[in-house]
Amino acid sequence: MVCAEEDDVNVFEGIVKIYKLISDSQGWENREILMIPSVNKIGDINTTNGFELAKNIGLNIL
């Protein structure tokens, strides 16, 4: 899960590319990349569906 204060998910392009390069080189199996925009201040993530998305991914791993 990665958060940014911007509303535009395009701001995640750099970190997603780096993550993919690292995961490919390490042989990791990627389950999902969670990009949560509009997180600027402490507590802002609580107004998003980020935790719900993460929970659903976790419950579906097995």
mmCIF file of the N, C-alpha and C atoms, coordinates in Angstrom:
data_MODEL
# 
_entry.id   MODEL 
# 
loop_
_atom_site.group_PDB 
_atom_site.id 
_atom_site.type_symbol 
_atom_site.label_atom_id 
_atom_site.label_alt_id 
_atom_site.label_comp_id 
_atom_site.label_asym_id 
_atom_site.label_entity_id 
_atom_site.label_seq_id 
_atom_site.pdbx_PDB_ins_code 
_atom_site.Cartn_x 
_atom_site.Cartn_y 
_atom_site.Cartn_z 
_atom_site.occupancy 
_atom_site.B_iso_or_equiv 
_atom_site.pdbx_formal_charge 
_atom_site.auth_seq_id 
_atom_site.auth_comp_id 
_atom_site.auth_asym_id 
_atom_site.auth_atom_id 
_atom_site.pdbx_PDB_model_num 
ATOM 1   N N  . MET A 1 1  ? 0.849   -1.165  0.000   1.00 0.00 ? 1  MET A N  1 
ATOM 2   C CA . MET A 1 1  ? 0.000   0.000   0.000   1.00 0.00 ? 1  MET A CA 1 
ATOM 3   C C  . MET A 1 1  ? 0.895   1.228   0.000   1.00 0.00 ? 1  MET A C  1 
ATOM 4   N N  . VAL A 1 2  ? 0.575   2.151   -0.882  1.00 0.00 ? 2  VAL A N  1 
ATOM 5   C CA . VAL A 1 2  ? 1.303   3.407   -0.950  1.00 0.00 ? 2  VAL A CA 1 
ATOM 6   C C  . VAL A 1 2  ? 0.289   4.544   -0.983  1.00 0.00 ? 2  VAL A C  1 
ATOM 7   N N  . CYS A 1 3  ? 0.585   5.613   -0.272  1.00 0.00 ? 3  CYS A N  1 
ATOM 8   C CA . CYS A 1 3  ? -0.318  6.752   -0.178  1.00 0.00 ? 3  CYS A CA 1 
ATOM 9   C C  . CYS A 1 3  ? 0.353   8.003   -0.730  1.00 0.00 ? 3  CYS A C  1 
ATOM 10  N N  . ALA A 1 4  ? -0.469  8.920   -1.211  1.00 0.00 ? 4  ALA A N  1 
ATOM 11  C CA . ALA A 1 4  ? 0.033   10.207  -1.685  1.00 0.00 ? 4  ALA A CA 1 
ATOM 12  C C  . ALA A 1 4  ? -1.012  11.274  -1.403  1.00 0.00 ? 4  ALA A C  1 
ATOM 13  N N  . GLU A 1 5  ? -0.554  12.495  -1.243  1.00 0.00 ? 5  GLU A N  1 
ATOM 14  C CA . GLU A 1 5  ? -1.494  13.579  -0.982  1.00 0.00 ? 5  GLU A CA 1 
ATOM 15  C C  . GLU A 1 5  ? -2.217  14.040  -2.236  1.00 0.00 ? 5  GLU A C  1 
ATOM 16  N N  . GLU A 1 6  ? -1.686  13.693  -3.396  1.00 0.00 ? 6  GLU A N  1 
ATOM 17  C CA . GLU A 1 6  ? -2.300  14.097  -4.661  1.00 0.00 ? 6  GLU A CA 1 
ATOM 18  C C  . GLU A 1 6  ? -3.584  13.305  -4.922  1.00 0.00 ? 6  GLU A C  1 
ATOM 19  N N  . ASP A 1 7  ? -4.475  13.881  -5.706  1.00 0.00 ? 7  ASP A N  1 
ATOM 20  C CA . ASP A 1 7  ? -5.698  13.184  -6.105  1.00 0.00 ? 7  ASP A CA 1 
ATOM 21  C C  . ASP A 1 7  ? -5.472  12.317  -7.340  1.00 0.00 ? 7  ASP A C  1 
ATOM 22  N N  . ASP A 1 8  ? -4.444  12.626  -8.111  1.00 0.00 ? 8  ASP A N  1 
ATOM 23  C CA . ASP A 1 8  ? -4.156  11.965  -9.378  1.00 0.00 ? 8  ASP A CA 1 
ATOM 24  C C  . ASP A 1 8  ? -3.303  10.712  -9.133  1.00 0.00 ? 8  ASP A C  1 
ATOM 25  N N  . VAL A 1 9  ? -3.816  9.543   -9.508  1.00 0.00 ? 9  VAL A N  1 
ATOM 26  C CA . VAL A 1 9  ? -3.072  8.303   -9.279  1.00 0.00 ? 9  VAL A CA 1 
ATOM 27  C C  . VAL A 1 9  ? -1.826  8.199   -10.153 1.00 0.00 ? 9  VAL A C  1 
ATOM 28  N N  . ASN A 1 10 ? -1.676  9.063   -11.134 1.00 0.00 ? 10 ASN A N  1 
ATOM 29  C CA . ASN A 1 10 ? -0.473  9.048   -11.967 1.00 0.00 ? 10 ASN A CA 1 
ATOM 30  C C  . ASN A 1 10 ? 0.789   9.378   -11.160 1.00 0.00 ? 10 ASN A C  1 
ATOM 31  N N  . VAL A 1 11 ? 0.637   9.997   -9.988  1.00 0.00 ? 11 VAL A N  1 
ATOM 32  C CA . VAL A 1 11 ? 1.806   10.302  -9.165  1.00 0.00 ? 11 VAL A CA 1 
ATOM 33  C C  . VAL A 1 11 ? 2.461   9.029   -8.626  1.00 0.00 ? 11 VAL A C  1 
ATOM 34  N N  . PHE A 1 12 ? 1.796   7.912   -8.715  1.00 0.00 ? 12 PHE A N  1 
ATOM 35  C CA . PHE A 1 12 ? 2.329   6.649   -8.218  1.00 0.00 ? 12 PHE A CA 1 
ATOM 36  C C  . PHE A 1 12 ? 3.195   5.919   -9.242  1.00 0.00 ? 12 PHE A C  1 
ATOM 37  N N  . GLU A 1 13 ? 3.272   6.411   -10.463 1.00 0.00 ? 13 GLU A N  1 
ATOM 38  C CA . GLU A 1 13 ? 3.980   5.705   -11.534 1.00 0.00 ? 13 GLU A CA 1 
ATOM 39  C C  . GLU A 1 13 ? 5.415   5.357   -11.162 1.00 0.00 ? 13 GLU A C  1 
ATOM 40  N N  . GLY A 1 14 ? 6.140   6.291   -10.582 1.00 0.00 ? 14 GLY A N  1 
ATOM 41  C CA . GLY A 1 14 ? 7.543   6.056   -10.233 1.00 0.00 ? 14 GLY A CA 1 
ATOM 42  C C  . GLY A 1 14 ? 7.717   4.967   -9.199  1.00 0.00 ? 14 GLY A C  1 
ATOM 43  N N  . ILE A 1 15 ? 6.979   5.047   -8.108  1.00 0.00 ? 15 ILE A N  1 
ATOM 44  C CA . ILE A 1 15 ? 7.131   4.060   -7.042  1.00 0.00 ? 15 ILE A CA 1 
ATOM 45  C C  . ILE A 1 15 ? 6.644   2.685   -7.479  1.00 0.00 ? 15 ILE A C  1 
ATOM 46  N N  . VAL A 1 16 ? 5.610   2.649   -8.311  1.00 0.00 ? 16 VAL A N  1 
ATOM 47  C CA . VAL A 1 16 ? 5.106   1.369   -8.813  1.00 0.00 ? 16 VAL A CA 1 
ATOM 48  C C  . VAL A 1 16 ? 6.159   0.725   -9.726  1.00 0.00 ? 16 VAL A C  1 
ATOM 49  N N  . LYS A 1 17 ? 6.780   1.509   -10.572 1.00 0.00 ? 17 LYS A N  1 
ATOM 50  C CA . LYS A 1 17 ? 7.811   0.973   -11.461 1.00 0.00 ? 17 LYS A CA 1 
ATOM 51  C C  . LYS A 1 17 ? 8.974   0.397   -10.656 1.00 0.00 ? 17 LYS A C  1 
ATOM 52  N N  . ILE A 1 18 ? 9.427   1.137   -9.646  1.00 0.00 ? 18 ILE A N  1 
ATOM 53  C CA . ILE A 1 18 ? 10.527  0.661   -8.803  1.00 0.00 ? 18 ILE A CA 1 
ATOM 54  C C  . ILE A 1 18 ? 10.123  -0.618  -8.067  1.00 0.00 ? 18 ILE A C  1 
ATOM 55  N N  . TYR A 1 19 ? 8.912   -0.640  -7.522  1.00 0.00 ? 19 TYR A N  1 
ATOM 56  C CA . TYR A 1 19 ? 8.433   -1.837  -6.820  1.00 0.00 ? 19 TYR A CA 1 
ATOM 57  C C  . TYR A 1 19 ? 8.423   -3.038  -7.759  1.00 0.00 ? 19 TYR A C  1 
ATOM 58  N N  . LYS A 1 20 ? 7.931   -2.852  -8.979  1.00 0.00 ? 20 LYS A N  1 
ATOM 59  C CA . LYS A 1 20 ? 7.878   -3.961  -9.943  1.00 0.00 ? 20 LYS A CA 1 
ATOM 60  C C  . LYS A 1 20 ? 9.278   -4.461  -10.289 1.00 0.00 ? 20 LYS A C  1 
ATOM 61  N N  . LEU A 1 21 ? 10.223  -3.546  -10.460 1.00 0.00 ? 21 LEU A N  1 
ATOM 62  C CA . LEU A 1 21 ? 11.598  -3.957  -10.742 1.00 0.00 ? 21 LEU A CA 1 
ATOM 63  C C  . LEU A 1 21 ? 12.173  -4.781  -9.592  1.00 0.00 ? 21 LEU A C  1 
ATOM 64  N N  . ILE A 1 22 ? 11.950  -4.323  -8.366  1.00 0.00 ? 22 ILE A N  1 
ATOM 65  C CA . ILE A 1 22 ? 12.451  -5.050  -7.196  1.00 0.00 ? 22 ILE A CA 1 
ATOM 66  C C  . ILE A 1 22 ? 11.772  -6.405  -7.071  1.00 0.00 ? 22 ILE A C  1 
ATOM 67  N N  . SER A 1 23 ? 10.450  -6.440  -7.189  1.00 0.00 ? 23 SER A N  1 
ATOM 68  C CA . SER A 1 23 ? 9.734   -7.708  -7.018  1.00 0.00 ? 23 SER A CA 1 
ATOM 69  C C  . SER A 1 23 ? 10.107  -8.702  -8.115  1.00 0.00 ? 23 SER A C  1 
ATOM 70  N N  . ASP A 1 24 ? 10.305  -8.234  -9.329  1.00 0.00 ? 24 ASP A N  1 
ATOM 71  C CA . ASP A 1 24 ? 10.739  -9.128  -10.408 1.00 0.00 ? 24 ASP A CA 1 
ATOM 72  C C  . ASP A 1 24 ? 12.130  -9.688  -10.133 1.00 0.00 ? 24 ASP A C  1 
ATOM 73  N N  . SER A 1 25 ? 13.037  -8.839  -9.693  1.00 0.00 ? 25 SER A N  1 
ATOM 74  C CA . SER A 1 25 ? 14.406  -9.306  -9.451  1.00 0.00 ? 25 SER A CA 1 
ATOM 75  C C  . SER A 1 25 ? 14.486  -10.261 -8.265  1.00 0.00 ? 25 SER A C  1 
ATOM 76  N N  . GLN A 1 26 ? 13.564  -10.133 -7.312  1.00 0.00 ? 26 GLN A N  1 
ATOM 77  C CA . GLN A 1 26 ? 13.548  -11.003 -6.135  1.00 0.00 ? 26 GLN A CA 1 
ATOM 78  C C  . GLN A 1 26 ? 12.680  -12.244 -6.327  1.00 0.00 ? 26 GLN A C  1 
ATOM 79  N N  . GLY A 1 27 ? 11.931  -12.285 -7.430  1.00 0.00 ? 27 GLY A N  1 
ATOM 80  C CA . GLY A 1 27 ? 11.057  -13.427 -7.687  1.00 0.00 ? 27 GLY A CA 1 
ATOM 81  C C  . GLY A 1 27 ? 9.795   -13.427 -6.845  1.00 0.00 ? 27 GLY A C  1 
ATOM 82  N N  . TRP A 1 28 ? 9.400   -12.249 -6.373  1.00 0.00 ? 28 TRP A N  1 
ATOM 83  C CA . TRP A 1 28 ? 8.196   -12.156 -5.560  1.00 0.00 ? 28 TRP A CA 1 
ATOM 84  C C  . TRP A 1 28 ? 6.957   -12.261 -6.438  1.00 0.00 ? 28 TRP A C  1 
ATOM 85  N N  . GLU A 1 29 ? 5.902   -12.854 -5.900  1.00 0.00 ? 29 GLU A N  1 
ATOM 86  C CA . GLU A 1 29 ? 4.619   -12.889 -6.586  1.00 0.00 ? 29 GLU A CA 1 
ATOM 87  C C  . GLU A 1 29 ? 3.797   -11.696 -6.104  1.00 0.00 ? 29 GLU A C  1 
ATOM 88  N N  . ASN A 1 30 ? 3.479   -10.813 -7.006  1.00 0.00 ? 30 ASN A N  1 
ATOM 89  C CA . ASN A 1 30 ? 2.712   -9.623  -6.652  1.00 0.00 ? 30 ASN A CA 1 
ATOM 90  C C  . ASN A 1 30 ? 1.229   -9.971  -6.570  1.00 0.00 ? 30 ASN A C  1 
ATOM 91  N N  . ARG A 1 31 ? 0.616   -9.656  -5.463  1.00 0.00 ? 31 ARG A N  1 
ATOM 92  C CA . ARG A 1 31 ? -0.826  -9.889  -5.293  1.00 0.00 ? 31 ARG A CA 1 
ATOM 93  C C  . ARG A 1 31 ? -1.635  -8.688  -5.746  1.00 0.00 ? 31 ARG A C  1 
ATOM 94  N N  . GLU A 1 32 ? -1.146  -7.519  -5.404  1.00 0.00 ? 32 GLU A N  1 
ATOM 95  C CA . GLU A 1 32 ? -1.886  -6.285  -5.710  1.00 0.00 ? 32 GLU A CA 1 
ATOM 96  C C  . GLU A 1 32 ? -1.012  -5.097  -5.340  1.00 0.00 ? 32 GLU A C  1 
ATOM 97  N N  . ILE A 1 33 ? -1.194  -4.021  -6.047  1.00 0.00 ? 33 ILE A N  1 
ATOM 98  C CA . ILE A 1 33 ? -0.555  -2.766  -5.680  1.00 0.00 ? 33 ILE A CA 1 
ATOM 99  C C  . ILE A 1 33 ? -1.676  -1.804  -5.303  1.00 0.00 ? 33 ILE A C  1 
ATOM 100 N N  . LEU A 1 34 ? -1.717  -1.425  -4.056  1.00 0.00 ? 34 LEU A N  1 
ATOM 101 C CA . LEU A 1 34 ? -2.749  -0.512  -3.575  1.00 0.00 ? 34 LEU A CA 1 
ATOM 102 C C  . LEU A 1 34 ? -2.223  0.909   -3.599  1.00 0.00 ? 34 LEU A C  1 
ATOM 103 N N  . MET A 1 35 ? -2.865  1.750   -4.364  1.00 0.00 ? 35 MET A N  1 
ATOM 104 C CA . MET A 1 35 ? -2.486  3.155   -4.462  1.00 0.00 ? 35 MET A CA 1 
ATOM 105 C C  . MET A 1 35 ? -3.633  3.972   -3.884  1.00 0.00 ? 35 MET A C  1 
ATOM 106 N N  . ILE A 1 36 ? -3.357  4.667   -2.795  1.00 0.00 ? 36 ILE A N  1 
ATOM 107 C CA . ILE A 1 36 ? -4.396  5.413   -2.098  1.00 0.00 ? 36 ILE A CA 1 
ATOM 108 C C  . ILE A 1 36 ? -4.097  6.905   -2.220  1.00 0.00 ? 36 ILE A C  1 
ATOM 109 N N  . PRO A 1 37 ? -4.846  7.600   -3.070  1.00 0.00 ? 37 PRO A N  1 
ATOM 110 C CA . PRO A 1 37 ? -4.640  9.042   -3.230  1.00 0.00 ? 37 PRO A CA 1 
ATOM 111 C C  . PRO A 1 37 ? -5.344  9.840   -2.134  1.00 0.00 ? 37 PRO A C  1 
ATOM 112 N N  . SER A 1 38 ? -5.079  11.115  -2.094  1.00 0.00 ? 38 SER A N  1 
ATOM 113 C CA . SER A 1 38 ? -5.763  12.069  -1.205  1.00 0.00 ? 38 SER A CA 1 
ATOM 114 C C  . SER A 1 38 ? -5.481  11.831  0.273   1.00 0.00 ? 38 SER A C  1 
ATOM 115 N N  . VAL A 1 39 ? -4.271  11.381  0.598   1.00 0.00 ? 39 VAL A N  1 
ATOM 116 C CA . VAL A 1 39 ? -3.869  11.190  1.992   1.00 0.00 ? 39 VAL A CA 1 
ATOM 117 C C  . VAL A 1 39 ? -2.790  12.232  2.277   1.00 0.00 ? 39 VAL A C  1 
ATOM 118 N N  . ASN A 1 40 ? -3.184  13.295  2.966   1.00 0.00 ? 40 ASN A N  1 
ATOM 119 C CA . ASN A 1 40 ? -2.290  14.418  3.195   1.00 0.00 ? 40 ASN A CA 1 
ATOM 120 C C  . ASN A 1 40 ? -1.961  14.594  4.677   1.00 0.00 ? 40 ASN A C  1 
ATOM 121 N N  . LYS A 1 41 ? -2.967  14.469  5.509   1.00 0.00 ? 41 LYS A N  1 
ATOM 122 C CA . LYS A 1 41 ? -2.786  14.702  6.946   1.00 0.00 ? 41 LYS A CA 1 
ATOM 123 C C  . LYS A 1 41 ? -2.995  13.403  7.722   1.00 0.00 ? 41 LYS A C  1 
ATOM 124 N N  . ILE A 1 42 ? -2.513  13.406  8.953   1.00 0.00 ? 42 ILE A N  1 
ATOM 125 C CA . ILE A 1 42 ? -2.733  12.261  9.830   1.00 0.00 ? 42 ILE A CA 1 
ATOM 126 C C  . ILE A 1 42 ? -4.234  11.977  9.905   1.00 0.00 ? 42 ILE A C  1 
ATOM 127 N N  . GLY A 1 43 ? -4.585  10.735  9.671   1.00 0.00 ? 43 GLY A N  1 
ATOM 128 C CA . GLY A 1 43 ? -5.986  10.319  9.737   1.00 0.00 ? 43 GLY A CA 1 
ATOM 129 C C  . GLY A 1 43 ? -6.711  10.342  8.409   1.00 0.00 ? 43 GLY A C  1 
ATOM 130 N N  . ASP A 1 44 ? -6.141  10.997  7.391   1.00 0.00 ? 44 ASP A N  1 
ATOM 131 C CA . ASP A 1 44 ? -6.817  11.069  6.090   1.00 0.00 ? 44 ASP A CA 1 
ATOM 132 C C  . ASP A 1 44 ? -7.089  9.694   5.496   1.00 0.00 ? 44 ASP A C  1 
ATOM 133 N N  . ILE A 1 45 ? -6.200  8.739   5.762   1.00 0.00 ? 45 ILE A N  1 
ATOM 134 C CA . ILE A 1 45 ? -6.408  7.406   5.187   1.00 0.00 ? 45 ILE A CA 1 
ATOM 135 C C  . ILE A 1 45 ? -7.699  6.775   5.702   1.00 0.00 ? 45 ILE A C  1 
ATOM 136 N N  . ASN A 1 46 ? -8.135  7.202   6.870   1.00 0.00 ? 46 ASN A N  1 
ATOM 137 C CA . ASN A 1 46 ? -9.383  6.662   7.426   1.00 0.00 ? 46 ASN A CA 1 
ATOM 138 C C  . ASN A 1 46 ? -10.607 7.082   6.631   1.00 0.00 ? 46 ASN A C  1 
ATOM 139 N N  . THR A 1 47 ? -10.471 8.075   5.773   1.00 0.00 ? 47 THR A N  1 
ATOM 140 C CA . THR A 1 47 ? -11.604 8.520   4.952   1.00 0.00 ? 47 THR A CA 1 
ATOM 141 C C  . THR A 1 47 ? -11.584 7.850   3.576   1.00 0.00 ? 47 THR A C  1 
ATOM 142 N N  . THR A 1 48 ? -10.640 6.917   3.369   1.00 0.00 ? 48 THR A N  1 
ATOM 143 C CA . THR A 1 48 ? -10.551 6.195   2.095   1.00 0.00 ? 48 THR A CA 1 
ATOM 144 C C  . THR A 1 48 ? -10.982 4.746   2.307   1.00 0.00 ? 48 THR A C  1 
ATOM 145 N N  . ASN A 1 49 ? -10.999 3.993   1.224   1.00 0.00 ? 49 ASN A N  1 
ATOM 146 C CA . ASN A 1 49 ? -11.311 2.570   1.334   1.00 0.00 ? 49 ASN A CA 1 
ATOM 147 C C  . ASN A 1 49 ? -10.032 1.729   1.352   1.00 0.00 ? 49 ASN A C  1 
ATOM 148 N N  . GLY A 1 50 ? -8.883  2.339   1.627   1.00 0.00 ? 50 GLY A N  1 
ATOM 149 C CA . GLY A 1 50 ? -7.601  1.646   1.603   1.00 0.00 ? 50 GLY A CA 1 
ATOM 150 C C  . GLY A 1 50 ? -7.516  0.449   2.531   1.00 0.00 ? 50 GLY A C  1 
ATOM 151 N N  . PHE A 1 51 ? -7.952  0.599   3.760   1.00 0.00 ? 51 PHE A N  1 
ATOM 152 C CA . PHE A 1 51 ? -7.883  -0.518  4.708   1.00 0.00 ? 51 PHE A CA 1 
ATOM 153 C C  . PHE A 1 51 ? -8.824  -1.643  4.303   1.00 0.00 ? 51 PHE A C  1 
ATOM 154 N N  . GLU A 1 52 ? -9.978  -1.296  3.788   1.00 0.00 ? 52 GLU A N  1 
ATOM 155 C CA . GLU A 1 52 ? -10.935 -2.311  3.323   1.00 0.00 ? 52 GLU A CA 1 
ATOM 156 C C  . GLU A 1 52 ? -10.345 -3.097  2.150   1.00 0.00 ? 52 GLU A C  1 
ATOM 157 N N  . LEU A 1 53 ? -9.719  -2.396  1.209   1.00 0.00 ? 53 LEU A N  1 
ATOM 158 C CA . LEU A 1 53 ? -9.079  -3.064  0.071   1.00 0.00 ? 53 LEU A CA 1 
ATOM 159 C C  . LEU A 1 53 ? -7.967  -3.993  0.545   1.00 0.00 ? 53 LEU A C  1 
ATOM 160 N N  . ALA A 1 54 ? -7.128  -3.515  1.467   1.00 0.00 ? 54 ALA A N  1 
ATOM 161 C CA . ALA A 1 54 ? -6.031  -4.324  1.987   1.00 0.00 ? 54 ALA A CA 1 
ATOM 162 C C  . ALA A 1 54 ? -6.564  -5.561  2.707   1.00 0.00 ? 54 ALA A C  1 
ATOM 163 N N  . LYS A 1 55 ? -7.604  -5.387  3.473   1.00 0.00 ? 55 LYS A N  1 
ATOM 164 C CA . LYS A 1 55 ? -8.210  -6.518  4.191   1.00 0.00 ? 55 LYS A CA 1 
ATOM 165 C C  . LYS A 1 55 ? -8.725  -7.556  3.209   1.00 0.00 ? 55 LYS A C  1 
ATOM 166 N N  . ASN A 1 56 ? -9.427  -7.138  2.175   1.00 0.00 ? 56 ASN A N  1 
ATOM 167 C CA . ASN A 1 56 ? -9.970  -8.061  1.189   1.00 0.00 ? 56 ASN A CA 1 
ATOM 168 C C  . ASN A 1 56 ? -8.871  -8.812  0.456   1.00 0.00 ? 56 ASN A C  1 
ATOM 169 N N  . ILE A 1 57 ? -7.786  -8.126  0.145   1.00 0.00 ? 57 ILE A N  1 
ATOM 170 C CA . ILE A 1 57 ? -6.661  -8.807  -0.503  1.00 0.00 ? 57 ILE A CA 1 
ATOM 171 C C  . ILE A 1 57 ? -6.073  -9.845  0.440   1.00 0.00 ? 57 ILE A C  1 
ATOM 172 N N  . GLY A 1 58 ? -5.887  -9.447  1.696   1.00 0.00 ? 58 GLY A N  1 
ATOM 173 C CA . GLY A 1 58 ? -5.342  -10.383 2.684   1.00 0.00 ? 58 GLY A CA 1 
ATOM 174 C C  . GLY A 1 58 ? -6.206  -11.611 2.891   1.00 0.00 ? 58 GLY A C  1 
ATOM 175 N N  . LEU A 1 59 ? -7.502  -11.422 2.912   1.00 0.00 ? 59 LEU A N  1 
ATOM 176 C CA . LEU A 1 59 ? -8.410  -12.550 3.109   1.00 0.00 ? 59 LEU A CA 1 
ATOM 177 C C  . LEU A 1 59 ? -8.433  -13.498 1.903   1.00 0.00 ? 59 LEU A C  1 
ATOM 178 N N  . ASN A 1 60 ? -8.052  -13.013 0.741   1.00 0.00 ? 60 ASN A N  1 
ATOM 179 C CA . ASN A 1 60 ? -8.084  -13.830 -0.470  1.00 0.00 ? 60 ASN A CA 1 
ATOM 180 C C  . ASN A 1 60 ? -6.739  -14.389 -0.868  1.00 0.00 ? 60 ASN A C  1 
ATOM 181 N N  . ILE A 1 61 ? -5.729  -14.260 -0.015  1.00 0.00 ? 61 ILE A N  1 
ATOM 182 C CA . ILE A 1 61 ? -4.396  -14.780 -0.357  1.00 0.00 ? 61 ILE A CA 1 
ATOM 183 C C  . ILE A 1 61 ? -4.380  -16.293 -0.369  1.00 0.00 ? 61 ILE A C  1 
ATOM 184 N N  . LEU A 1 62 ? -4.996  -16.904 0.601   1.00 0.00 ? 62 LEU A N  1 
ATOM 185 C CA . LEU A 1 62 ? -4.953  -18.379 0.691   1.00 0.00 ? 62 LEU A CA 1 
ATOM 186 C C  . LEU A 1 62 ? -5.951  -19.040 -0.198  1.00 0.00 ? 62 LEU A C  1 
# 
